[in-house]
Amino acid sequence: MSTSNELLDDANQITIRRLIEKYLSPQGEPLNTIWEACVTAQRIGNRYGVPADAVTYRYEFTHPDLGFSFSARAVWRLGRLMQPLGVHTVIEDYEDTGGHGGDSAVLLVVNDWLRSLPV
């Protein structure tokens, strides 16, 4: 990944943590629409080292109009995202569904969308 893509991914990682903590929770609906993106939440198994009283969710974000999808994993414990956030709440992959020129090109589209949100 190039330096500019790494910076975009870092910015996306920070913003997705804010979005998940503010608008999505384990007690929420399994299917949401957030600013024209469909978000599907699914509880998944905890990774090694995650305490038994924590729950892990995979969030699939799909925006058909902007032509992207990405998935993020978040670990919740005691009603909050588990620390350190950089380990336990992360975007795991991006997918170009709109002809942007590949998965790395979609980083900018996702970044533009995330920056437009009130998080």
URHU-V508196 format. One line per field, one symbol per residue. ss: DSSP state (H for helix, E for strand, C for the rest). Layout:
ss = ???
This chain:
ss = CCHHHHHHHHHHHHHHHHHHHHHCCCCCCCEEEECCEEEEEEEECCCCCCCCCCEEEEEEEEECCCCEEEEEEEEEECCEECCCHHHHEEEEEEEECCCCCCCCCHHHHHHHHHHCCCC
